[in-house]
Amino acid sequence: MEAVVDISAYELERGKPMPNLIHGVIQGNIVFELKLRHRADD
């Protein structure tokens, strides 16, 4: 029996796996902190 693997267009074009939910949350937190610190510098 063969396993069925569904590869997205993102994975095919870039040759790497799709970022997961944890990656998205961490990236969002980083952007939020950068914006807060940028505003504090003004």
PyMOL commands that set and color helices and strands:
alter all, ss='L'
color gray80, all
select helices_A, chain A and resi 9-14+21-41
alter helices_A, ss='H'
color red, helices_A
deselect
rebuild
show_as cartoon
